[in-house]
Amino acid sequence: MGHAPSKLKPEQIDALAKETKFTTEEIQQWFKAFRKDCPSGELSRKEFCRIYSQFFPAGNPEEFAEYVFRTFDKDANGKVNFREFMCAISVTSRGTVEQKLDWAFHLYDQNNDGFITREEMIAIVRSIYTMVADKSQLPEDVNTPEKRVEKIFSVMDTNHDDRLTREEFHAGAKKDPSIMGALSMCASNVSLFVPVHVQPLP
């Protein structure tokens, strides 16, 4: 396995600063930490899932981590490079509401056809419920993935065709605070993913 360059080129740093909400100094700090943890310059699917599992020891985050990995791996080559990593973390940790909703839509739209079906959303929500060990505190009307998705679709699916467009998804999330909170949980869980040993020092 090869090793990544020890430093980013100035033009790479400038490009990332434009693409993300991180400063050039932050990007350089992140790169040093990322390279230390991933000498090859890439994060494999297996390593990605392993790191994620450290934050949910009582549950099973493996399936959700697989779904999240797909949103990080923009070129679908099975690995996450530094640029992909930074762009994803920028959106989930510092992005606008619109950007986070776009990210969440892509997470749920597993086949990238521009729509979210009930089946796609149930699969993601089920993986979240599996990841969170204690579900006893959930209200009865959302205590199963199917109930949660039914509630979301009842608000979002305005034309009742059993699938959500990007526009319906955005409008529905903004209209119902409880749904926005549930969807935001995905982005929050991703932000938690960033391992301590990959985060730059203060």
LINGIFEN-V504417 format. One record per backbone hydrogen bond with DSSP energy under -0.5 kcal/mol. CO is the residue of the C=O (numbers start at 1). NH is the residue of the N-H. If there is no record, write none. Layout:
co=CO nh=NH
co=CO nh=NH
//
This chain:
co=9 nh=12
co=9 nh=13
co=10 nh=14
co=11 nh=15
co=12 nh=16
co=13 nh=17
co=14 nh=18
co=15 nh=19
co=16 nh=20
co=23 nh=27
co=24 nh=28
co=25 nh=29
co=26 nh=30
co=27 nh=31
co=28 nh=32
co=29 nh=33
co=30 nh=34
co=31 nh=35
co=32 nh=36
co=33 nh=37
co=34 nh=38
co=38 nh=41
co=39 nh=4
co=41 nh=82
co=42 nh=44
co=43 nh=80
co=44 nh=48
co=45 nh=49
co=46 nh=50
co=47 nh=51
co=48 nh=52
co=49 nh=53
co=50 nh=54
co=51 nh=54
co=52 nh=55
co=53 nh=56
co=56 nh=59
co=61 nh=65
co=62 nh=66
co=63 nh=67
co=64 nh=68
co=65 nh=69
co=66 nh=70
co=67 nh=71
co=68 nh=71
co=68 nh=72
co=69 nh=73
co=72 nh=74
co=73 nh=76
co=78 nh=45
co=79 nh=81
co=80 nh=43
co=81 nh=85
co=82 nh=86
co=83 nh=87
co=84 nh=88
co=85 nh=89
co=86 nh=90
co=87 nh=91
co=88 nh=92
co=89 nh=93
co=90 nh=94
co=91 nh=95
co=96 nh=100
co=97 nh=101
co=98 nh=102
co=99 nh=103
co=100 nh=104
co=101 nh=105
co=102 nh=106
co=103 nh=107
co=104 nh=108
co=105 nh=109
co=108 nh=110
co=109 nh=112
co=115 nh=117
co=116 nh=164
co=117 nh=121
co=118 nh=122
co=119 nh=123
co=120 nh=124
co=121 nh=125
co=122 nh=126
co=123 nh=127
co=124 nh=128
co=125 nh=129
co=126 nh=130
co=127 nh=131
co=128 nh=132
co=130 nh=60
co=131 nh=133
co=133 nh=135
co=135 nh=138
co=139 nh=142
co=140 nh=143
co=144 nh=148
co=145 nh=149
co=146 nh=150
co=147 nh=151
co=148 nh=152
co=149 nh=153
co=150 nh=154
co=151 nh=155
co=152 nh=155
co=152 nh=156
co=153 nh=157
co=156 nh=158
co=157 nh=160
co=162 nh=118
co=164 nh=116
co=165 nh=169
co=166 nh=170
co=167 nh=171
co=168 nh=172
co=169 nh=173
co=170 nh=174
co=171 nh=175
co=172 nh=176
co=175 nh=177
co=176 nh=179
co=176 nh=180
co=177 nh=181
co=178 nh=182
co=179 nh=183
co=180 nh=184
co=181 nh=185
co=182 nh=186
co=183 nh=186
co=183 nh=187
co=184 nh=188
co=185 nh=189
co=186 nh=190
co=187 nh=191
co=188 nh=192
co=189 nh=193
co=190 nh=193
co=190 nh=194
co=191 nh=194
co=195 nh=198
co=195 nh=199
//
